[in-house]
């Protein structure tokens, strides 16, 4: 399946063309100076040398046509334009609505337009690229992948600014975070390299390039990130100031600067460039510093100070980290920068191996990851060759053809896997007691079954032996409160939870629930959910099973496992999905991207 990934700027179209069956890069390049008479297409096809040629590209549409035509020539990497099965579009801001990769519809385009409020340069350019590509390739799926989406599950304590809450409610003014595909790629690469499921990892991921951000990732979820409502917040960057006292903008405005001038000062004239007075390019600033330029040295010191500060802050939020991951032009290439950042982090288990650090070339390593920490260091330091476009292409495949596991050989009828993390279904009465009378739970993200969603609100479970904080609630409310935990959770709580089908709560133990408004102790309701597969009547027909049947399901990969005792649940509003809990998933190396295969009735 060939996938074209497009990153459209106001005067450029960057692209990567992948064969996603193997994830091979067929071609990558850029058309620059779009809209001028001097448009230039530079590209590499496969391993061939770089080519530069003038093209006629008065607009984005012409640029995309020129790209496709060039690669469809005799001997090119495409037979013809129909060879492209799907197009992925990098879109900077998805706001609160677009929190997953989305097939592009008129509604999606309207939302992208709305989010231009927060990304006035990028979103309109991204939209121009989408319109142009849709016109050039009208018959294929177009999918938007958002820089903000990886951070869609930030908790309110991280995403809310300390300004009147009405600003959030009325205009969605809040922190969003960016560089999503890169942070996501680092998480996936680190998990694979460390041979540990993402659900068990605490990571601090540092994307340090022209733009730069650090993210705290707990169990695969971004729980805080240094960029905010726009990509200006946080670290010092090439030309962006990062964190400043918000009063700075006001002071400059009072001195007569227009909003555009303040914008330009903070976004284009600050950062490494503004501080050093030399360049926005880290290499130039390093060189100037080594030649004795004090302002260049100061710029690097400020850069390092901020990265270190965010790592420390995020280690505090995560309660320690399993690994710090570096990527981006600076993070991947500057051993000196990594050395400076990691100096003094021994208190959190970081010990760099200088020889490995100096020698790290993740792009030449075969796996794209190099471990530069000392053998016994408890917190690993990994250097990753990020590939945001590849991550976007993977999301496109996932959106267009459904979840796939890259390394899973699937035979027979396939079933997507959903890993069910401990969660709670609440009754109206218990919801009232925990959150206040009549409280309406709010949506964080939908789950695989139509109409159900994970709520922004969480509660704490209090057992006789231990507590588990911030447990997810799944809406809608039910007749009876039900708590679904894995065996490991049951041990933590000190509760003997029986294996049960959902809703069968007789003779199950109770527990105490703690919410922001109050605490309730329920007499029964804690279970370990019996593994099961949801499916529609049509799908049941295809598998030759009916509601209540017990089947075997096989998963392949590095911990091949056959699950027996899997109960079939058929309902017209069910989506095909096998639910296992986190213990079951970890035992078989499963993630939400895995697929299983039907292995017959039991
Ligand atoms: P962008 O974020 O614009 O995509 P990159 O991720 O390519 O940019 O990062 C660009 C930054 O990486 C520049 O500041 C550049 O100086 C820096 N960089 C690239 N190679 C090196 C290197 N070998 N040593 C130090 N910095 C480097």
Boltz pocket constraint, residues with backbone or C-beta under 6 A from the ligand:
constraints:
  - pocket:
      binder: B
      contacts: [[A, 208], [A, 209], [A, 210], [A, 211], [A, 238], [A, 280], [A, 281], [A, 282], [A, 283], [A, 284], [A, 328], [A, 329], [A, 330], [A, 333], [A, 334]]
      max_distance: 6.0
